[in-house]
Each structure stands twice: as C-alpha cells, then as structure tokens.
C-alpha cells in the first residue's frame, strides 16, 4: 500500500459517537480500495472458516502480506478518530491484541473496530432518533418565496435539504421504506399557493416513487421560474413603452402650444406694423416702417444665434438656439438652449439638427411671452 499521508483531508473523521455508523461505512470502502480482499476489516479470529485462518500455513508470503496490510490499515484508520476517548479505545485494543497469548495481532484491525463500536453502541438509538427528526423537519421547511434576501427558497432548495437528511438517515443505520418517506412527505409538504397544492394532489393520486416526486418538483420549480422571468420582462417592456408614449404625447402638446404662441406673436406683430405704417408718424399706408423704432424693434438687433432642433432620447424634437460648439472640456461638444423652457443642455453633434438662424433678441422675447402666458 502506497504512502497515503496526504489523504487525511479527504477521509471521513470520527469526532462524535452518533457518527460511528456512517464513518465505519466510509472506512470499509477505504480498506477495499487499499486491497483488502481477504476480510481484514471483519475478521476478528472468531470464525476459522474465513479470513486469515483460511490461508494455508505454508503460504507464508500471503500471511505476511495480510499482516502488513492489516497494520497499515489499523494505523491509517485510527488516525481518522479525532475523539480522544474513542481513539484511546482504539489504541488500547491494538495493544491488547498484540500482547495476547496466543497473539492476535493479525486480527487487530477488526478487534479495534469492534471495541470502538461497542463504545459507541449506547448512542446508536439516539443517533437514529436524531436522524429521523432531522428528516421530518426537512420535509416541513418548504418555502415558495424567500422573505429574506440572503435566504434561498423554492422546491429545488427544499429538495436539496431533504437529500442531506436522507444521507443522515443512512449514516445512522435507519432503514425507511419508500412508502414511509412518501407518507411523511405529504404530511410535511404544505404549500400556500393553489398551484403547488394542485401538484401535490396529483402526486398523491399517482404511483410515483419518492425520488420521482422530488425530481418532478424541481422540474416544476424551473417551469415556474421561467414563467415568472418572462412576466417580469413583459412588465418592464410595457412600462417602458407606456413611459415613451406618455413622453411623446407631452412633447407633442408642448410643441403644439409653442407653435400656437409663435403664430399668435407673428400675427400680433404684423397687425402692429400695419397700423403704424398706415397712420403713424412717417407712415405711407403700405405697412413699411419709415425708420421709427417700434416696441418690436431695437437699434441693436442682438447677437445672431443659430436656430437648431434638439433631438431628445425618445427621438422627439424641440426648438433650440445654439450657444456654442466644438467645446473641449470632456463633455459633449455642443451647448444649446431649449426655446420653450430656457434650459441649457450639452449635446453630442448627432443630437443637434442645424439649418436656421434667429436673433437672440427675438428668441428671448418669444420665450418671455410664452412664460407669461
């Protein structure tokens, strides 16, 4: 048997008496892996028809091989006992076998294992009861939805907990029939939703095994999760579409109001010029100003600003004046001011549609009038 010092991290350990049965099963598999084909694990010398005593006395090499493997297994498995009291029982049994007359060193492994099992025997029934209780509790822990963000819920998590409890049953030596498991499952599985209760009713009327029920429950959970994810995605899409429609309607109303005000201003200005031209000072009756400054004119026409259109994120368009372009301060290179609201915005080049020009004086006048109205 090769050196297996590094295997200690992967082998089961015996730290509590209630874990003896599961630990013993793990050690049995380990002994078989290391070459125990003659029965070292169970041969305590009480049966001459098996194990060491079946090896002919003349087969010296086979008997030496037995003793060598028995010694290695005894030491290696003994190191997996971390409970001080139980390890002392193991070591004492090894010593007793060696000094016995006649010597029983060739049976030391099975004798030590039996001694530890006897030391743990008083708690075997307790271990079985604990395992049964854990299994029952696991069957009662189904949660359809988590009430805490860091706690998982759903049938898949529920089934995982049941599988762990089943392993505890096996380690404790509890033999539970499939029908008994199903009976306990239906008593403990009490969902709140009508959908899960319908599934439970169907299972109760079927002939599925306990393992089948757990597998089908996990599949059902996956189907419900897929439907919920699709519903959530549809809800998000509907909300975004409604928001975009609302914003488009608002922009359309704002644009219509702006156009109406602009048209009204133009008509008012035209009427004023006509009146001044017909009867005012220097008027010639043709509606053309003769040089007198009206309330709509200024000696300084103001700084010429280009009239542009700003494209919003929802693809609607607002009238704006271009305040600057080619700016290099790490922000979008163009600066515009919305005519309707007066709000200044930094914009990318592709968000500004150019092609008209309006004086700063006229824009400010229209903006003030719109706000007053």
C-alpha positions in Angstrom: 0.0 0.0 0.0 1.5 3.3 -1.1 2.0 6.2 1.3 -1.3 7.9 1.8 -0.4 10.7 4.3 -2.0 13.3 2.1 -5.4 11.6 2.1 -6.3 12.7 5.6 -8.1 15.8 4.3 -10.5 13.7 2.1 -11.3 10.8 4.5 -14.1 10.9 7.0 -13.3 11.5 10.6 -15.0 10.2 13.8 -15.5 13.0 16.3 -18.9 12.1 17.7 -20.3 8.7 18.7 -23.5 9.3 16.8 -21.5 9.4 13.6 -19.9 6.0 14.0 -22.1 4.1 11.6 -21.5 6.5 8.7 -17.8 6.7 9.5 -17.4 2.9 9.6 -19.0 2.5 6.1 -16.6 5.1 4.7 -13.6 3.2 6.2 -14.9 -0.1 4.8 -14.7 1.4 1.3 -11.3 2.8 2.0 -10.0 -0.6 3.1 -11.3 -2.2 -0.1 -9.7 0.5 -2.1 -6.3 -0.3 -0.5 -6.5 -4.0 -1.3 -8.5 -5.8 1.5 -9.9 -8.7 -0.4 -9.4 -11.4 2.3 -11.6 -9.8 5.0 -9.2 -7.9 7.3 -11.9 -5.4 8.0 -14.2 -8.0 9.6 -12.0 -10.9 10.7 -11.6 -10.9 14.5 -10.4 -14.6 14.6 -13.8 -16.0 15.9 -14.5 -17.9 12.6 -12.0 -20.4 11.4 -13.8 -20.7 8.1 -12.9 -17.2 6.9 -10.2 -14.7 6.7 -6.7 -15.2 8.0 -7.3 -18.8 9.1 -8.3 -19.9 5.6 -4.8 -19.0 4.3 -2.7 -22.2 4.4 0.0 -22.3 6.9 2.5 -23.0 4.2 1.5 -19.8 2.4 3.9 -17.7 4.3 4.1 -14.9 1.8 0.3 -14.4 1.8 0.1 -14.4 5.6 2.9 -11.8 5.8 1.1 -9.7 3.2 -2.0 -9.9 5.3 -0.2 -8.7 8.4 1.5 -5.9 6.6 -1.8 -4.5 5.1 -3.6 -5.1 8.4 -1.0 -3.0 10.3 -1.2 -0.1 7.7 -5.0 -0.1 7.8 -5.0 -0.1 11.6 -2.8 2.9 11.8 -4.3 4.8 9.0 -7.9 4.4 10.0 -7.0 5.0 13.7 -5.7 8.5 12.7 -9.2 9.3 11.5 -10.6 9.1 15.0 -10.4 12.6 16.4 -12.5 11.9 19.5 -9.8 11.4 22.3 -11.8 8.9 24.2 -12.6 6.7 21.2 -9.0 6.9 19.9 -7.8 5.7 23.3 -10.3 2.8 23.0 -8.8 2.0 19.5 -5.2 2.1 20.7 -5.9 0.0 23.8 -7.5 -2.7 21.7 -4.4 -2.8 19.4 -2.1 -3.2 22.3 -4.3 -5.9 23.9 -4.3 -7.9 20.6 -0.5 -7.7 20.4 0.2 -9.0 23.9 -2.5 -11.6 24.0 -1.5 -15.3 24.3 -1.6 -16.6 21.7 -1.0 -13.4 19.7 -4.0 -11.9 17.9 -2.0 -9.2 16.1 -3.3 -10.4 12.7 -6.9 -9.6 13.9 -6.1 -6.2 15.5 -8.0 -4.1 12.9 -11.3 -5.9 13.3 -10.9 -6.1 17.1 -10.2 -2.4 17.4 -13.2 -1.6 15.2 -15.4 -3.8 17.3 -14.2 -2.1 20.5 -14.9 1.4 19.2 -18.4 0.2 18.0 -19.1 -1.2 21.5 -18.1 2.2 23.0 -20.5 4.0 20.6 -23.3 1.4 21.0 -25.1 3.3 23.8 -25.9 6.2 21.5 -26.9 4.3 18.4 -30.6 4.5 19.1 -30.2 8.2 19.9 -28.5 8.8 16.6 -31.3 7.1 14.8 -33.9 9.2 16.5 -32.0 12.4 15.7 -31.7 11.4 12.1 -35.5 10.7 11.9 -36.3 14.0 13.5 -34.0 15.9 11.0 -35.7 14.2 8.1 -39.1 15.1 9.4 -38.1 18.7 9.9 -36.6 18.9 6.4 -39.9 17.8 5.0 -41.6 20.7 6.7 -39.3 23.5 5.5 -40.8 24.3 2.1 -40.9 28.0 1.3 -42.3 29.2 -2.0 -40.7 32.6 -1.8 -37.9 33.9 0.3 -38.8 36.6 2.9 -35.1 37.5 3.3 -32.8 38.5 0.5 -29.9 36.1 1.5 -32.1 33.0 2.1 -32.9 30.8 -0.8 -36.4 29.4 -1.4 -38.3 27.2 -3.8 -38.6 23.5 -4.3 -35.0 22.9 -5.5 -33.6 24.3 -2.3 -36.2 22.3 -0.4 -35.2 19.0 -2.2 -31.5 19.6 -1.5 -32.3 19.8 2.2 -34.2 16.5 2.1 -31.4 14.8 0.3 -29.0 15.8 3.1 -31.4 14.5 5.7 -31.7 11.2 3.8 -27.9 10.8 4.0 -28.1 11.3 7.7 -30.7 8.5 7.9 -28.4 6.1 6.1 -25.4 7.0 8.2 -27.4 6.4 11.4 -28.5 3.0 10.1 -32.2 4.0 9.7 -34.0 1.9 7.1 -37.0 3.8 5.8 -39.3 2.4 3.1 -40.3 4.5 0.1 -43.9 4.4 1.2 -43.0 5.7 4.6 -41.0 8.5 3.1 -43.9 9.5 0.8 -46.3 9.4 3.8 -44.1 11.7 5.8 -43.5 14.0 2.7 -47.3 14.5 2.1 -47.8 15.3 5.8 -44.9 17.8 5.9 -45.3 19.4 2.4 -47.9 22.2 2.9 -47.6 24.9 0.2 -49.7 28.0 0.3 -50.3 28.6 -3.4 -53.2 26.8 -5.2 -50.8 25.8 -8.0 -48.5 23.8 -5.7 -51.4 22.3 -3.9 -52.7 21.1 -7.2 -49.4 19.5 -7.9 -49.4 17.9 -4.5 -52.9 16.4 -5.1 -51.7 14.9 -8.4 -48.7 13.3 -6.7 -50.8 11.8 -4.0 -53.0 10.2 -6.7 -50.1 8.9 -8.7 -47.7 5.9 -8.2 -44.5 7.9 -8.3 -41.7 7.0 -6.1 -40.3 9.4 -3.5 -37.3 10.1 -5.7 -39.6 10.8 -8.7 -41.6 13.2 -6.7 -38.5 15.2 -5.7 -37.3 15.3 -9.3 -40.7 16.4 -10.7 -40.9 19.1 -8.0 -37.5 20.5 -9.1 -38.7 20.5 -12.8 -42.0 22.2 -11.8 -39.9 24.9 -9.9 -37.8 25.5 -13.0 -41.0 26.0 -15.1 -42.5 28.4 -12.6 -39.2 30.4 -12.6 -39.2 30.6 -16.4 -42.8 31.9 -16.4 -42.0 34.5 -13.7 -39.0 35.7 -15.6 -41.0 36.2 -18.8 -43.7 38.0 -16.9 -41.2 40.3 -15.3 -39.6 41.0 -18.7 -43.0 41.7 -20.2 -43.9 44.1 -17.4 -40.7 46.0 -17.9 -41.3 46.3 -21.6 -44.8 47.5 -21.1 -43.7 50.1 -18.6 -41.0 51.4 -20.8 -43.4 51.6 -23.8 -46.0 53.4 -21.7 -43.4 55.9 -20.5 -42.2 56.6 -24.0 -45.8 57.1 -25.2 -46.6 59.5 -22.3 -43.4 61.5 -23.0 -44.2 61.6 -26.7 -47.7 62.9 -26.0 -46.3 65.5 -23.6 -43.8 66.7 -26.2 -46.4 66.9 -28.9 -48.6 69.0 -26.6 -45.7 71.3 -25.8 -44.8 71.6 -29.4 -48.4 72.5 -30.4 -48.6 75.1 -27.7 -45.3 76.6 -28.8 -46.4 76.8 -32.5 -49.7 78.4 -31.5 -47.9 81.0 -29.4 -45.4 81.7 -32.2 -48.2 82.1 -34.7 -50.1 84.5 -32.4 -47.0 86.6 -31.9 -46.4 86.8 -35.6 -50.0 87.9 -36.3 -49.8 90.5 -33.5 -46.5 91.9 -34.8 -47.9 92.0 -38.3 -51.0 93.9 -37.2 -48.9 96.3 -35.2 -46.6 97.1 -38.2 -49.6 97.6 -40.5 -51.2 100.0 -38.0 -48.1 102.1 -37.6 -47.4 102.1 -41.3 -51.0 103.3 -42.1 -51.5 106.1 -39.6 -48.3 106.5 -37.6 -45.6 109.1 -37.9 -44.0 108.9 -41.3 -46.4 106.3 -42.4 -47.2 105.7 -46.1 -50.0 103.3 -45.6 -48.1 100.4 -47.0 -47.2 98.8 -43.8 -43.5 99.5 -44.2 -41.7 101.2 -41.3 -40.3 104.6 -42.1 -37.5 104.5 -39.6 -39.3 105.0 -36.3 -38.4 102.3 -33.7 -41.3 100.2 -32.7 -41.7 98.1 -29.5 -40.7 95.1 -31.5 -37.5 96.6 -32.8 -34.2 97.6 -31.4 -31.3 99.6 -32.6 -29.2 96.7 -31.6 -30.7 93.6 -33.2 -28.6 91.5 -30.8 -26.1 88.7 -31.3 -27.1 86.4 -34.1 -27.8 82.9 -32.8 -28.4 79.9 -35.0 -31.8 78.3 -34.6 -31.5 74.5 -34.4 -33.5 71.5 -33.4 -32.5 69.3 -30.4 -33.3 65.6 -30.7 -34.3 64.1 -27.3 -33.6 60.5 -26.2 -37.1 59.3 -27.2 -36.5 60.8 -30.7 -38.8 63.8 -30.2 -37.5 67.2 -31.3 -37.5 70.6 -29.6 -36.6 74.0 -31.0 -33.4 75.4 -29.5 -30.7 78.1 -30.0 -27.1 77.1 -30.5 -24.9 78.7 -27.8 -21.6 77.1 -28.6 -19.9 74.2 -30.4 -16.6 72.4 -30.6 -16.2 72.7 -26.8 -13.3 70.6 -25.5 -13.9 70.2 -21.7 -14.6 66.5 -21.6 -18.3 67.0 -22.0 -20.5 66.8 -25.2 -19.1 69.4 -27.6 -22.2 71.4 -28.3 -24.3 73.7 -25.9 -27.9 74.5 -26.8 -30.7 76.3 -25.0 -34.3 75.0 -25.4 -36.6 77.8 -26.6 -39.7 76.5 -24.7 -38.1 76.0 -21.3 -34.9 78.0 -21.4 -33.0 75.0 -20.2 -29.3 74.8 -21.3 -28.1 71.3 -22.4 -24.8 69.9 -23.5 -25.3 67.7 -26.6 -23.4 65.5 -29.0 -23.2 66.6 -32.6 -25.7 64.0 -33.8 -28.3 65.3 -31.4 -28.4 68.8 -32.9 -30.1 69.4 -36.3 -29.0 72.7 -37.9 -30.4 74.8 -40.7 -32.0 78.1 -39.5 -30.9 81.3 -37.8 -32.8 83.6 -35.3 -31.6 86.6 -33.3 -31.0 86.3 -29.7 -33.3 89.3 -29.1 -36.3 87.7 -30.8 -35.8 84.3 -29.1 -35.6 86.0 -25.6 -38.8 88.0 -26.4 -40.7 84.9 -27.5 -39.6 82.9 -24.5 -40.6 85.6 -22.1 -44.0 85.9 -23.7 -44.6 82.2 -23.6 -43.7 82.1 -19.9 -46.1 85.0 -19.1 -48.9 83.3 -20.9 
